[in-house]
Amino acid sequence: MNLSNNIFEKFFMNKISEKELIDQIGVCSPQFEKILKEEMEDTILKKDGKRLGYLIYTLFLTEDSIDMNLYVDILNQLIICDWHKEHENIAMILQKIHSPSSVTYLKKALYLNPEYLNWDDNYAFEVKCIWALGYIKNLESKEVLELVSKESNEILAQNAKKQLSSWYK
């Protein structure tokens, strides 16, 4: 099992194939999920944004092979951290998992305003958070969406209204 930055760098430089990457990182190992979680926890402690990018990519790559719910607590923490640039990817993963435990974090993330996303007039990160809230479909997420639907930011308000409309179908 090899979750080193080097193996990911080889992959992203097209020196190894996706299959080789999957084999190298040890997805088939019974210890894979545990080790991936430990690596993510270590990355949080070190605040290593580059490393986090590789590990988030690993979640996307292996999502059909692993129990994504094991990573909810870590992803919830990460979505409100300001030391990395993986917010949109984390929001997409949280949408796929749609855990009720993510509601509070997604609400906080809506107002995080990461500096590196200041250029984005489409509010892609915030919209992804809204969609994740829409997929959770519990009373708490509905309350957050109702609050956001009254925002002065028309993009956020419209997306929240769209998510709320699916509640009434």
DOBADO-987162 format. One record per residue (C-alpha): residue number from 0; residue in one letter; x, y, z. Coordinates in steps of 0.5 Angstrom, whole numbers, plus 500, padded with zeros to 3 digits. Example, Ala and Ser with C-alpha at 12.3 -4.5 7.8 and 13.67 -1.06 7.14 Angstrom:
BEGIN
NODE     i   aa     u     v     w
NODE     0    A   525   491   516
NODE     1    S   527   498   514
***
This chain:
BEGIN
NODE     i   aa     u     v     w
NODE     0    M   500   500   500
NODE     1    N   503   507   498
NODE     2    L   499   513   499
NODE     3    S   505   518   498
NODE     4    N   505   524   495
NODE     5    N   510   521   490
NODE     6    I   505   516   487
NODE     7    F   500   521   486
NODE     8    E   505   526   482
NODE     9    K   507   520   478
NODE    10    F   499   519   476
NODE    11    F   498   526   475
NODE    12    M   504   527   470
NODE    13    N   502   521   466
NODE    14    K   507   516   468
NODE    15    I   503   511   471
NODE    16    S   495   509   469
NODE    17    E   489   510   474
NODE    18    K   489   502   475
NODE    19    E   497   502   477
NODE    20    L   495   508   482
NODE    21    I   489   504   485
NODE    22    D   494   498   485
NODE    23    Q   499   502   488
NODE    24    I   495   505   494
NODE    25    G   492   499   496
NODE    26    V   485   500   495
NODE    27    C   484   492   495
NODE    28    S   487   492   502
NODE    29    P   483   490   508
NODE    30    Q   487   496   512
NODE    31    F   486   501   506
NODE    32    E   480   505   509
NODE    33    K   483   505   516
NODE    34    I   490   508   513
NODE    35    L   486   513   509
NODE    36    K   483   516   515
NODE    37    E   489   516   519
NODE    38    E   493   519   513
NODE    39    M   487   525   513
NODE    40    E   487   526   520
NODE    41    D   495   527   520
NODE    42    T   494   532   514
NODE    43    I   489   536   518
NODE    44    L   494   536   524
NODE    45    K   500   538   519
NODE    46    K   495   543   515
NODE    47    D   498   540   508
NODE    48    G   493   542   503
NODE    49    K   497   539   497
NODE    50    R   497   532   501
NODE    51    L   489   533   502
NODE    52    G   488   534   495
NODE    53    Y   491   527   493
NODE    54    L   487   524   499
NODE    55    I   481   528   497
NODE    56    Y   482   525   490
NODE    57    T   483   518   493
NODE    58    L   476   519   496
NODE    59    F   473   520   489
NODE    60    L   477   515   486
NODE    61    T   475   509   491
NODE    62    E   468   512   493
NODE    63    D   465   505   490
NODE    64    S   470   501   493
NODE    65    I   470   504   500
NODE    66    D   465   506   506
NODE    67    M   465   514   505
NODE    68    N   461   514   511
NODE    69    L   467   513   515
NODE    70    Y   470   520   513
NODE    71    V   464   524   514
NODE    72    D   467   527   521
NODE    73    I   474   529   518
NODE    74    L   470   532   512
NODE    75    N   466   536   516
NODE    76    Q   472   539   520
NODE    77    L   475   540   513
NODE    78    I   469   544   510
NODE    79    I   470   549   515
NODE    80    C   478   550   515
NODE    81    D   481   555   511
NODE    82    W   488   552   510
NODE    83    H   486   548   504
NODE    84    K   483   549   497
NODE    85    E   479   543   497
NODE    86    H   472   546   499
NODE    87    E   468   545   493
NODE    88    N   471   537   492
NODE    89    I   469   536   500
NODE    90    A   462   539   499
NODE    91    M   461   534   493
NODE    92    I   463   529   497
NODE    93    L   458   531   503
NODE    94    Q   453   531   498
NODE    95    K   454   524   496
NODE    96    I   454   522   503
NODE    97    H   448   526   505
NODE    98    S   449   525   513
NODE    99    P   445   529   517
NODE   100    S   451   530   521
NODE   101    S   454   535   516
NODE   102    V   448   540   516
NODE   103    T   452   545   521
NODE   104    Y   458   544   518
NODE   105    L   455   546   511
NODE   106    K   451   552   514
NODE   107    K   458   555   517
NODE   108    A   461   553   510
NODE   109    L   456   557   506
NODE   110    Y   459   563   510
NODE   111    L   466   561   510
NODE   112    N   468   566   504
NODE   113    P   475   562   503
NODE   114    E   480   568   500
NODE   115    Y   482   563   494
NODE   116    L   475   563   492
NODE   117    N   474   571   492
NODE   118    W   474   571   484
NODE   119    D   468   567   484
NODE   120    D   462   571   482
NODE   121    N   458   564   481
NODE   122    Y   459   562   488
NODE   123    A   460   555   486
NODE   124    F   463   553   493
NODE   125    E   457   556   496
NODE   126    V   452   553   491
NODE   127    K   455   546   492
NODE   128    C   454   547   500
NODE   129    I   446   548   498
NODE   130    W   446   542   494
NODE   131    A   449   538   499
NODE   132    L   444   541   504
NODE   133    G   438   539   499
NODE   134    Y   440   532   499
NODE   135    I   440   531   506
NODE   136    K   433   532   507
NODE   137    N   432   533   514
NODE   138    L   428   538   518
NODE   139    E   435   542   520
NODE   140    S   437   542   513
NODE   141    K   430   545   511
NODE   142    E   431   550   516
NODE   143    V   438   552   513
NODE   144    L   435   552   506
NODE   145    E   429   556   508
NODE   146    L   434   561   511
NODE   147    V   439   562   505
NODE   148    S   432   562   501
NODE   149    K   431   569   504
NODE   150    E   439   571   502
NODE   151    S   440   578   499
NODE   152    N   445   574   494
NODE   153    E   440   572   489
NODE   154    I   444   566   486
NODE   155    L   444   563   493
NODE   156    A   437   564   494
NODE   157    Q   435   561   488
NODE   158    N   439   555   489
NODE   159    A   436   554   496
NODE   160    K   429   555   493
NODE   161    K   430   550   488
NODE   162    Q   433   545   493
NODE   163    L   427   547   497
NODE   164    S   422   545   491
NODE   165    S   424   538   491
NODE   166    W   421   537   498
NODE   167    Y   414   539   496
NODE   168    K   414   534   490
***
